[in-house]
Amino acid sequence: MIISVPATSANLGPGFDVLGLSLQMRNYVDVTPASIFSVSIKGEGAKNPRLKGNNMFVNIFNEHYKNIAGEMANFRFVFNNSIPLSRGLGSSSAVIVSAITAAYEAAGVAISKRKLLNHALVYEAHPDNITPAVMGGFNAAVVEKGKVYNQKKEMPNFLKAVVVIPNKPISTAQSRTILPKSYSKETAVYNLAHSSLLVASVFGENWEMLRIASRDRFHQKLRMKALPELFSVQKIAIDSGALMSTLSGSGSTFFNMVYEEDAQNLAQKFSTKFKDFKVMILDFDNDGVVVSDK
């Protein structure tokens, strides 16, 4: 079987640890029963020997497979990765979701996306990345008593994502250490208001409103200081009429939403200005994790 999971962009400005959406850039893992265990990695992470020796996917897969099947078994895993590592595009969530899915499928036990999402929460404490990775589309998600509750909105194909992927990573764990331990009531209300408006605008399909709704005071500017070029990325996007321009997760990727007819123009501006950065035009994904036969 082949398991595929899309990239995700989380936070989306004011929706800190709450909002996320799914992008059509996928990691694939080919799972085959085998006489001996083996791991092969192609694409992103292929040159990182630590991923083979301490593979998060394999550890999670084995844990769940043993719990379901009651015994261990050998498999051959071939990874074909497109999602960059440590760039704020949900690479860790893709690993978690694919590993749990593969374990259930390999054991011949069906698992609902809701149950899958709650299992994934064990490894990823915040639901903003794992939810769109499982469900696809745009999601607002919260955690109550160890369970994820979400609302999904499918994204139209006339909107595109223009992502700017710098050549430097930003560690999520490290970036959290620079954030304040507390916020003023005014700042909290500002983000609550904008996050609420952002969700209402997406579900109401008022795309122009996103230019206002996607503004943030919680985390973006503090994190962007680690890579000052990101301020220029955001300014170019806003000046070019992007519907929204936000740090993807904790960075370093910057996510920009535009109408389809504006995507090439914005991508060209980015490519001209930031020659060392990777610029991609992506569709939005509405499927989330997908299982297919080989």
N, C-alpha and C positions, 0 to 999 in steps of 0.2 A: 504494500500500500504506500501511498504518498500522502503526507500531511503538509498542507501549506497554510501559513499564517501571514497576514499583512503587517506592514509597518503602521505605526500610529504616531499621531502628534497630540500631545497632552497639554493640559492647562489652558491653552488657547487664550492666553492673556490673563483675564481676571479669574478664570475657573480653576484656581490652584487646587490640585489633587482631586478634582471633581469632573472636569470636562475633557473629552478626547474624541478624536475621530480617526477613521481608518483610511489608509492610503494604499493605492494599488502598486505596491512594491513588496514582493513576497519572498519569504524564506521557505524552502522546500526540504523535507527530509524523507528519504526513501528507506522504508523499514522492511527487512527481509529476514525470515527465520534462517539461522545458519548453524553450522556445527561448531564454529568458534566465534567469539565476540570480536567485532572490528568496527572502527570508526574512520570515515573518510570525509574530509571537509573541502569543499570547493567554494570559490568566491570569497566573500568577506570572512576573515579569520583563518583562511587557509594557511597562512604563513605564521600563525601563532601556535607553537607546539603545546602551550599550556592548555589550549582548548581540547586537545586530544587526551592529555593526561588527567585533567580535572574537568570533565565535561558536565556542565550543569544539566544538560538534557538527559544524559545517560543516568546521572544520579537520581533525578526525579522520575524518569521512566522506570528504573529498577525498583524504586521505592513503591510506586503505585502498582506495577505489574505483580510484584511479589504479594502485595496485599490482596489483589484481585484473584490471581491464579493460585496462590498458596505455595508457589515454588518459583525458582528462577529458571530462565531459559536464555539461550544465546541468540543474538540478532546481529545482523549487519546493518549499520546506520550510514547512509550517505547523505551528507548535508550539502545543499546548494544554496548558499546564502547571498542575498542581495542587500539586506538591511545593514548599514554601517554600524560598527560597534561604538558605543559611548558617544553617540552624536544626537541623542534626544529623539530617536525615531522608534523606540520601543523594541530594541533587539532582545533585551532580557525577557520582556513579556512574550515575545514570539517563541522563545525557547521554552518558557514555562508552559504555555498553552499547547504547543506542539507535543511536548513530552507527555503531558497528562493524557491528551487525546490519543497519542500513539499507544500508550500503555493499555488503555481500555480497548482500543480496536484490536491490538495484538492478542489480548486475552479473550476476545469475542464477546465483550460485554458492552451494551449500548450505554451512552452517557449523554444526557441532555446538555444543551449549552448553559443552562442555568446552573446545573450541578458542576459543570466544568469550570465555570466562572468562580464559584465559591471555593473549589479546590485550589484554583490559581491564587486566590487571595492569601493562602497560607504562605506563599513564596514572595508575593508582591503586595505589600500592606495597603497600597493606595490603588483605587479602582480605575483611575483615569486612563491608564494604558491597557490593562488587561481586558477591560470591558469592550472597547472597540476591536481589540485583537480577536476576541471571541465572537462578538455580535456583528461587527462591521458597522459602517455608518457613523453618524454623530451620536454621542452618548453623554447624558448627564447621569452620574452614578454616585451613590452614597453607600456607606457601610453601616449597618445596624445589627448589633449582636452577632457579629461574625459572618453576616451574609451581605451580598451585594444586591442593591436594588437600583434599577436603571430605567431610563426611558430612551428609546432609540428613534432617530429620524434618518431615513435614507437620504443620501445626497444626490442631487440631480446631475446629469452628465454635462450640462452646460457650464458648470463650475469646474475649475481646475486648481490644483495646488502647484505653486512654483516654489520649490524648496532650494535653499542655498545651504550646501553642506561644506563647512570649513574643513581645512586640512588638519585641524587640531581638535581633540576631544575635550569635553568638559565632564568631569565626574559628578554624577548626581549626588553622591554622598558628600563630596567636598563642597559642592555648591550649596547644599542645605546648611552647612556650617556658617555661611556668611549672612544668612537671613536672620532678621530680628527674632528674638524669643517672644516678643509681644508686639502688638500693633495698637495704634490709637483707635478710638471708636470711630473717628472720622474716616480713617483709612479703611477700616473694616467695612463700614457702611458703603464707602465708595466701591470697593470690590464686590460686595454683595449685590449692590444695585446694578453694576455693569455685567456681572455674571448672569444675573436674572434676566437682564435685557438681552444678553447674547443668546440664551436658551430660547427666550420668547421669539427672538428675531429668526433663528434657524427654523424652529417649528412653524412659525408663521410665514416663512419664506420671504422675509423682508431683508434681503441681502444687503441693501444699501445701509441699513441701520448698523451693520456690523462694524463700520468704521468708527462709530462711537462706542458701541457695546464692548469691543475687544480691548479697551484701554485698561491698564493694570497699574496698581501701586504696591502690590505685595512683593514681587520677586524679580521681575524682568530686568529692570535697570541695574540692580545689584549683581545679577548673574552676568549680564552683558559686559560688565566692566572687565571680566576675565578675557574678553576678546573684543576690544573696542571697535573693530571693523563692523560689528553687528549693528551698531547705532547707524552707520551709513547704509547698511542693508535695509533697515527699517525705514529710514528717511526716503530712500529711492523708491521703495514700494509704495509708501503713502503718497509721495509726490506724483507717482505714476498712476494713481487712482485705484490701487488695490483695495479690495473690500475689507481685508484685514491683514495685519502683518504682526506675527507674534513669535516669540521664542518657542521652539518645539521642545516640549518637556523642559529639562534644565539646560538645553543646548548641547552642542554648539550649533545645531541646525536651526535655520530660521524658516518658518512656515508662512507662506503668503497665499491668500485666496483671491482668485480673479475670475472674471468671466472668460469663457473659452477664447473669445476673439482678442483678448488682451494678453494672453499667456506668452506668446512668442516675443512680443515687444518687451515685456518685463524681463523675461529670461535673457534676452540679448543684452539688455542694460546691465544685468548682474554679471554676465559672462565677460563683458567688456571691462567692467570696473574691478572685478575680483577674479583675476586670471588663475589664481591658485586654488580657488574654491570650485566645487562641483555644483552645477546648476541643473536641476531636473524639473520637467513638467510632468506631473502625475495626475492620473484620474483618482477620484475618490472610490473607495471600495465599500460595497454594501453587504458583502457576504461573510466577512470574518473568517474564522478557521474553516478549512475545507478538507475533507477526506476523499481520496479518489483511488481507484484501482490502477495498477500499473498497466 
